[in-house]
């Protein structure tokens, strides 16, 4: 039982980690693409990656919304069909 609890959100955490890693890599590639126009100080780079991480975590939080959200009309039809 405890093994199931530990693995319950493993896929979700993995997807968020992959999404964040891909976003970090693409942000870094875009940074080096326009390196001449970027302020290379420690604070601006930290701010760039911190704001990017915040946006990535907000975007990846949509993975945490359960697919059975009853506000969706398709979900309501599925629930009604299962109850009949």
N, C-alpha and C positions, 0 to 999 in steps of 0.2 A: 504493500500500500504506500509506503513512504517513497519507494522508487517511482511510482506513478505521479506522486505530488511533485517530485523534483523534475520530472520530464514533462509536466503539464504545459509549461510555458516555454519550453526549450525551442520549439519551432518559431514562436513569436520573437523571442530574444535573438535568435539567429537571423531572422528576416530584418529586424531593426538594425542589428550589427552590420549585415551586408549592405543595407541601404545607406547607413551612415558612412561606411568605408568607401563605397562607390562615390558618394557625394563629396567626401573629403578628397579623394583622388582627383575627381573632376575639378574641384575648386583649386587644387594645387596646380593642375595642368593649365587651367585658365589663368592662374596667377603668373606662371612662367611664360605664358604666351604674350602677355602685356607687361613684362617685368620693367620696362622703361617708364611706364606710367604709374607704377606702384610705389608708395612710400614704404621703404623696407625697414622701418623702425620696429622695435620689439612691440611697443604698445599697439600701433596700427595693425600689425600682423596678428597679434593676439586677439584684437577686437574683430578682425575679419573672420578668423576661425571660430571665435566664441559665438558671434552672431550667426554664422553659418551652421554651427552645431545646434544652436537653439532652433533655427528654422528646420533643420533636418529632424530633430526630435519631435517637433510639432507635426511635421508632415508624416513621420512614421507612427505617430500616435493614432492615425487613422487605421492602422493595422489592429489596434486594440479594441476597436468598436466591434461588438459581437455581430455576426452575420444575421442573427435572428432578430434584429431590431424591428419592433412591431410598428414603427412609424413608416416603414416602407410598404407600399401596397402589395408588392410581390410576396413579402413575408407574411402579410395578413392572409393572403390567399392560401399559402402553404399551411399555415396554422389551421385555417378553417377546414381545409381538405383533410388534414390529419385527425381532426376531431370528429369528422363524420364517419 
